[in-house]
Amino acid sequence: MSETGGEFTPETQRTRPPVDPQLEAAAAPALTDTPAVSEAPAPDLSTAEPKPTHPHLAHAEPDVGWMGTIQSLVATVVIAVFVITFIVQAFQIPSESMQNTLLIGDYLLVDKEHFGPGGAWNWVIPYQKIKRGDIVVFRYPVNPTQHFVKRVIGAPGDHIRLLNKRLYVNDKLVQEPYVIHSQAAIDPFRDNFPDGDNAAAYINGKWRAQMERLTEEGHLIVPEDCYFVMGDNRDESLDSRYWGFVPRENIIGRPLFIYWSFLQRNPNDVYAEEDAPGDKLARLRSGIERGWQAMRWKRMFTLIR
């Protein structure tokens, strides 16, 4: 193509004078390492004026030093404290009062927002009301520093009665497939609640007086803003029958699921490594095997109902 005149001439319109083939071959350049097309020289930027940078488009360099590490750690701690304080909290089951629903060695995550205050916040967070059959974690009314987990048997206004180990709420027999009884004998107070004539041996005077005041025709009436709770292992549970109602303000939340379950060691068990204290490798191997066997894998990440 011709570059004269500032315009590209189509290749079909060019004319070429005849050339002797031998002369053309002799004039052809030899192949070298020099490229046929040379790169244009790089412009000199030393005298170029810098382009102004908009202050809102400037990027801050990340701080990767020790101060940034401390900031990340503090942020993590703050988030963890917020979650534990307001959303979920971990608890361990130390007693058999909720067998077989919850076993000794179960570790739970408790939803602290499930039973929220409700009202105008219901459109943001779907709070639920506490109802019969719910499992709840609460501060023990006698000693609020302790936490208990039981099942709600009676809500405000309900009439509660136990007759020969069978539960009646508002004069209706309640089917409780989750309840177990470890003792066949009938206890007059425990299994025929409320039996005021046999209460003195089990409870203090304050709870007995309140129970007698709220008992009508053999039924205990649950007062406003209170709940009556019992354990699923009905014969081995220290519950509302013995110390009274749970105030609404004491209820923390409901268990979500079991995230860890470990069979507790019986202190009376004797293991092989005690017979051979010098064999450290055998003790380590035995400990790993016992730990693996003690894990209740099927219970992990199961929902609590």
C-alpha positions as a Python dict, from the first residue, in 0.01 Angstrom:
ca = {
    (1, 'M'): (0, 0, 0),
    (2, 'S'): (122, 349, -79),
    (3, 'E'): (150, 594, 207),
    (4, 'T'): (197, 900, -14),
    (5, 'G'): (-76, 1153, -15),
    (6, 'G'): (-199, 1043, 330),
    (7, 'E'): (-439, 780, 191),
    (8, 'F'): (-408, 403, 159),
    (9, 'T'): (-425, 285, -204),
    (10, 'P'): (-605, -45, -258),
    (11, 'E'): (-374, -328, -349),
    (12, 'T'): (-575, -408, -662),
    (13, 'Q'): (-504, -62, -808),
    (14, 'R'): (-122, -71, -775),
    (15, 'T'): (108, -118, -1078),
    (16, 'R'): (454, -271, -1054),
    (17, 'P'): (722, -247, -1323),
    (18, 'P'): (858, -578, -1449),
    (19, 'V'): (1174, -687, -1275),
    (20, 'D'): (1423, -952, -1377),
    (21, 'P'): (1372, -1252, -1142),
    (22, 'Q'): (1748, -1310, -1108),
    (23, 'L'): (1810, -948, -1004),
    (24, 'E'): (1519, -961, -758),
    (25, 'A'): (1658, -1276, -593),
    (26, 'A'): (2003, -1120, -562),
    (27, 'A'): (1859, -809, -396),
    (28, 'A'): (1651, -1001, -132),
    (29, 'P'): (1786, -950, 226),
    (30, 'A'): (1909, -1246, 426),
    (31, 'L'): (1716, -1363, 736),
    (32, 'T'): (1849, -1220, 1062),
    (33, 'D'): (1744, -1205, 1428),
    (34, 'T'): (1624, -850, 1374),
    (35, 'P'): (1244, -837, 1351),
    (36, 'A'): (1092, -724, 1026),
    (37, 'V'): (878, -473, 1216),
    (38, 'S'): (1050, -271, 1484),
    (39, 'E'): (873, -161, 1801),
    (40, 'A'): (794, 206, 1835),
    (41, 'P'): (1017, 381, 2090),
    (42, 'A'): (859, 419, 2435),
    (43, 'P'): (742, 771, 2506),
    (44, 'D'): (940, 970, 2759),
    (45, 'L'): (715, 1006, 3062),
    (46, 'S'): (961, 1202, 3270),
    (47, 'T'): (825, 1530, 3139),
    (48, 'A'): (461, 1420, 3126),
    (49, 'E'): (231, 1594, 3365),
    (50, 'P'): (70, 1358, 3623),
    (51, 'K'): (-302, 1311, 3588),
    (52, 'P'): (-493, 1450, 3885),
    (53, 'T'): (-647, 1184, 4107),
    (54, 'H'): (-990, 1244, 4249),
    (55, 'P'): (-974, 1231, 4630),
    (56, 'H'): (-1279, 1002, 4648),
    (57, 'L'): (-1116, 749, 4412),
    (58, 'A'): (-795, 711, 4610),
    (59, 'H'): (-738, 365, 4763),
    (60, 'A'): (-599, 323, 5114),
    (61, 'E'): (-321, 73, 5159),
    (62, 'P'): (-420, -217, 5389),
    (63, 'D'): (-251, -225, 5727),
    (64, 'V'): (-94, -566, 5760),
    (65, 'G'): (115, -488, 6064),
    (66, 'W'): (62, -577, 6429),
    (67, 'M'): (-201, -306, 6466),
    (68, 'G'): (-413, -467, 6194),
    (69, 'T'): (-381, -805, 6366),
    (70, 'I'): (-499, -656, 6695),
    (71, 'Q'): (-793, -490, 6522),
    (72, 'S'): (-897, -820, 6363),
    (73, 'L'): (-870, -998, 6697),
    (74, 'V'): (-1077, -735, 6875),
    (75, 'A'): (-1344, -749, 6603),
    (76, 'T'): (-1361, -1128, 6635),
    (77, 'V'): (-1399, -1108, 7012),
    (78, 'V'): (-1671, -842, 6984),
    (79, 'I'): (-1867, -1054, 6735),
    (80, 'A'): (-1832, -1363, 6955),
    (81, 'V'): (-1948, -1175, 7265),
    (82, 'F'): (-2244, -1034, 7073),
    (83, 'V'): (-2347, -1378, 6946),
    (84, 'I'): (-2315, -1540, 7290),
    (85, 'T'): (-2497, -1254, 7462),
    (86, 'F'): (-2787, -1207, 7224),
    (87, 'I'): (-2821, -1500, 6982),
    (88, 'V'): (-2690, -1843, 7085),
    (89, 'Q'): (-2511, -1996, 7382),
    (90, 'A'): (-2359, -2336, 7452),
    (91, 'F'): (-2468, -2553, 7746),
    (92, 'Q'): (-2377, -2897, 7876),
    (93, 'I'): (-2617, -3153, 8024),
    (94, 'P'): (-2487, -3267, 8367),
    (95, 'S'): (-2780, -3481, 8495),
    (96, 'E'): (-3025, -3748, 8384),
    (97, 'S'): (-3342, -3546, 8448),
    (98, 'M'): (-3420, -3512, 8076),
    (99, 'Q'): (-3338, -3865, 7962),
    (100, 'N'): (-3382, -3995, 7701),
    (101, 'T'): (-3433, -3667, 7519),
    (102, 'L'): (-3109, -3523, 7656),
    (103, 'L'): (-2829, -3735, 7799),
    (104, 'I'): (-2543, -3662, 8033),
    (105, 'G'): (-2255, -3544, 7816),
    (106, 'D'): (-2471, -3376, 7551),
    (107, 'Y'): (-2357, -3029, 7447),
    (108, 'L'): (-2629, -2797, 7320),
    (109, 'L'): (-2658, -2473, 7131),
    (110, 'V'): (-2943, -2267, 7272),
    (111, 'D'): (-3139, -2016, 7066),
    (112, 'K'): (-3175, -1710, 7290),
    (113, 'E'): (-3391, -1516, 7042),
    (114, 'H'): (-3662, -1777, 6982),
    (115, 'F'): (-3882, -1658, 7269),
    (116, 'G'): (-3837, -1286, 7213),
    (117, 'P'): (-4054, -1004, 7345),
    (118, 'G'): (-4266, -995, 7028),
    (119, 'G'): (-4477, -690, 6959),
    (120, 'A'): (-4361, -458, 6683),
    (121, 'W'): (-4044, -665, 6624),
    (122, 'N'): (-4240, -970, 6502),
    (123, 'W'): (-4221, -846, 6142),
    (124, 'V'): (-3839, -845, 6166),
    (125, 'I'): (-3771, -1153, 6378),
    (126, 'P'): (-4030, -1435, 6394),
    (127, 'Y'): (-4052, -1463, 6773),
    (128, 'Q'): (-4250, -1754, 6913),
    (129, 'K'): (-4465, -1780, 7223),
    (130, 'I'): (-4374, -2033, 7489),
    (131, 'K'): (-4619, -2318, 7474),
    (132, 'R'): (-4675, -2656, 7635),
    (133, 'G'): (-4426, -2917, 7519),
    (134, 'D'): (-4141, -2672, 7454),
    (135, 'I'): (-3801, -2753, 7601),
    (136, 'V'): (-3655, -2443, 7766),
    (137, 'V'): (-3331, -2338, 7933),
    (138, 'F'): (-3387, -2106, 8229),
    (139, 'R'): (-3226, -1961, 8537),
    (140, 'Y'): (-3312, -2170, 8840),
    (141, 'P'): (-3555, -1958, 9049),
    (142, 'V'): (-3403, -2073, 9377),
    (143, 'N'): (-3048, -1989, 9261),
    (144, 'P'): (-3042, -1778, 8941),
    (145, 'T'): (-2671, -1843, 8888),
    (146, 'Q'): (-2758, -2201, 8790),
    (147, 'H'): (-2919, -2301, 8460),
    (148, 'F'): (-3177, -2576, 8422),
    (149, 'V'): (-3331, -2737, 8116),
    (150, 'K'): (-3685, -2881, 8140),
    (151, 'R'): (-4001, -2925, 7938),
    (152, 'V'): (-4291, -2682, 7973),
    (153, 'I'): (-4592, -2865, 8113),
    (154, 'G'): (-4821, -2574, 8197),
    (155, 'A'): (-4859, -2220, 8060),
    (156, 'P'): (-5031, -1929, 8239),
    (157, 'G'): (-5390, -2020, 8328),
    (158, 'D'): (-5345, -2397, 8285),
    (159, 'H'): (-5473, -2643, 8546),
    (160, 'I'): (-5212, -2910, 8625),
    (161, 'R'): (-5259, -3247, 8789),
    (162, 'L'): (-5067, -3575, 8811),
    (163, 'L'): (-5260, -3890, 8890),
    (164, 'N'): (-5068, -4218, 8921),
    (165, 'K'): (-4783, -4078, 8708),
    (166, 'R'): (-5019, -3961, 8432),
    (167, 'L'): (-5041, -3594, 8343),
    (168, 'Y'): (-5369, -3406, 8310),
    (169, 'V'): (-5384, -3047, 8182),
    (170, 'N'): (-5719, -2871, 8196),
    (171, 'D'): (-5884, -3207, 8280),
    (172, 'K'): (-5746, -3372, 7964),
    (173, 'L'): (-5501, -3660, 7964),
    (174, 'V'): (-5174, -3560, 7792),
    (175, 'Q'): (-4993, -3817, 7579),
    (176, 'E'): (-4621, -3791, 7653),
    (177, 'P'): (-4420, -4034, 7438),
    (178, 'Y'): (-4094, -3872, 7550),
    (179, 'V'): (-4149, -3944, 7923),
    (180, 'I'): (-3978, -4235, 8098),
    (181, 'H'): (-4031, -4374, 8449),
    (182, 'S'): (-3739, -4539, 8623),
    (183, 'Q'): (-3934, -4642, 8934),
    (184, 'A'): (-4240, -4862, 8939),
    (185, 'A'): (-4349, -4763, 9292),
    (186, 'I'): (-4592, -4475, 9334),
    (187, 'D'): (-4473, -4178, 9537),
    (188, 'P'): (-4776, -3997, 9687),
    (189, 'F'): (-4642, -3647, 9624),
    (190, 'R'): (-4432, -3695, 9313),
    (191, 'D'): (-4682, -3906, 9119),
    (192, 'N'): (-5008, -3760, 9253),
    (193, 'F'): (-4923, -3392, 9236),
    (194, 'P'): (-5039, -3166, 9397),
    (195, 'D'): (-5091, -3374, 9707),
    (196, 'G'): (-5070, -3120, 9987),
    (197, 'D'): (-5089, -3384, 10261),
    (198, 'N'): (-4753, -3528, 10154),
    (199, 'A'): (-4577, -3209, 10050),
    (200, 'A'): (-4403, -3122, 10377),
    (201, 'A'): (-4129, -3382, 10338),
    (202, 'Y'): (-4027, -3256, 9992),
    (203, 'I'): (-4061, -2879, 9971),
    (204, 'N'): (-4005, -2565, 10179),
    (205, 'G'): (-4280, -2375, 10354),
    (206, 'K'): (-4289, -2086, 10104),
    (207, 'W'): (-4358, -2305, 9802),
    (208, 'R'): (-4604, -2517, 9995),
    (209, 'A'): (-4802, -2207, 10095),
    (210, 'Q'): (-4813, -2082, 9735),
    (211, 'M'): (-4908, -2425, 9606),
    (212, 'E'): (-5196, -2456, 9852),
    (213, 'R'): (-5319, -2107, 9762),
    (214, 'L'): (-5322, -2190, 9388),
    (215, 'T'): (-5473, -2538, 9417),
    (216, 'E'): (-5842, -2582, 9340),
    (217, 'E'): (-6020, -2919, 9342),
    (218, 'G'): (-5691, -3108, 9317),
    (219, 'H'): (-5555, -2898, 9027),
    (220, 'L'): (-5266, -2650, 9044),
    (221, 'I'): (-5340, -2326, 8854),
    (222, 'V'): (-5040, -2169, 8679),
    (223, 'P'): (-5029, -1792, 8753),
    (224, 'E'): (-4972, -1513, 8501),
    (225, 'D'): (-4622, -1478, 8351),
    (226, 'C'): (-4515, -1813, 8498),
    (227, 'Y'): (-4462, -2165, 8368),
    (228, 'F'): (-4473, -2511, 8522),
    (229, 'V'): (-4187, -2736, 8404),
    (230, 'M'): (-4085, -3098, 8455),
    (231, 'G'): (-3813, -3331, 8332),
    (232, 'D'): (-3877, -3611, 8083),
    (233, 'N'): (-3719, -3857, 8328),
    (234, 'R'): (-4015, -3794, 8551),
    (235, 'D'): (-3903, -4000, 8853),
    (236, 'E'): (-3551, -3850, 8864),
    (237, 'S'): (-3623, -3484, 8803),
    (238, 'L'): (-3596, -3194, 9046),
    (239, 'D'): (-3854, -2965, 8887),
    (240, 'S'): (-4152, -2737, 8949),
    (241, 'R'): (-4314, -2993, 9175),
    (242, 'Y'): (-4043, -2930, 9433),
    (243, 'W'): (-3951, -2562, 9400),
    (244, 'G'): (-4230, -2387, 9212),
    (245, 'F'): (-4296, -2197, 8891),
    (246, 'V'): (-4048, -2048, 8643),
    (247, 'P'): (-4104, -1673, 8588),
    (248, 'R'): (-4108, -1566, 8224),
    (249, 'E'): (-3810, -1339, 8280),
    (250, 'N'): (-3598, -1638, 8388),
    (251, 'I'): (-3636, -1822, 8057),
    (252, 'I'): (-3326, -1785, 7838),
    (253, 'G'): (-3422, -1976, 7524),
    (254, 'R'): (-3475, -2315, 7369),
    (255, 'P'): (-3215, -2577, 7272),
    (256, 'L'): (-3156, -2596, 6898),
    (257, 'F'): (-2947, -2907, 6847),
    (258, 'I'): (-2678, -3128, 6999),
    (259, 'Y'): (-2343, -3026, 6854),
    (260, 'W'): (-2133, -3268, 7062),
    (261, 'S'): (-2209, -3578, 7267),
    (262, 'F'): (-1961, -3767, 7476),
    (263, 'L'): (-2018, -4068, 7702),
    (264, 'Q'): (-1891, -3971, 8044),
    (265, 'R'): (-1632, -4195, 8209),
    (266, 'N'): (-1741, -4390, 8510),
    (267, 'P'): (-1489, -4324, 8790),
    (268, 'N'): (-1527, -4684, 8905),
    (269, 'D'): (-1404, -4821, 8571),
    (270, 'V'): (-1054, -4970, 8567),
    (271, 'Y'): (-853, -4949, 8246),
    (272, 'A'): (-559, -5148, 8122),
    (273, 'E'): (-309, -4862, 8136),
    (274, 'E'): (-342, -4852, 8513),
    (275, 'D'): (-185, -5198, 8523),
    (276, 'A'): (110, -5087, 8312),
    (277, 'P'): (194, -4727, 8408),
    (278, 'G'): (531, -4735, 8231),
    (279, 'D'): (393, -4802, 7884),
    (280, 'K'): (321, -4448, 7764),
    (281, 'L'): (249, -4553, 7406),
    (282, 'A'): (-6, -4810, 7523),
    (283, 'R'): (-174, -4550, 7745),
    (284, 'L'): (-193, -4305, 7457),
    (285, 'R'): (-337, -4567, 7223),
    (286, 'S'): (-587, -4679, 7486),
    (287, 'G'): (-693, -4319, 7550),
    (288, 'I'): (-752, -4254, 7180),
    (289, 'E'): (-953, -4574, 7146),
    (290, 'R'): (-1166, -4494, 7451),
    (291, 'G'): (-1222, -4140, 7328),
    (292, 'W'): (-1333, -4263, 6987),
    (293, 'Q'): (-1563, -4523, 7136),
    (294, 'A'): (-1708, -4272, 7382),
    (295, 'M'): (-1824, -4040, 7105),
    (296, 'R'): (-2198, -4068, 7045),
    (297, 'W'): (-2180, -3993, 6676),
    (298, 'K'): (-2549, -4052, 6603),
    (299, 'R'): (-2653, -3782, 6849),
    (300, 'M'): (-2437, -3509, 6700),
    (301, 'F'): (-2621, -3236, 6507),
    (302, 'T'): (-2961, -3381, 6594),
    (303, 'L'): (-3246, -3139, 6650),
    (304, 'I'): (-3398, -3124, 6997),
    (305, 'R'): (-3773, -3170, 7016),
}
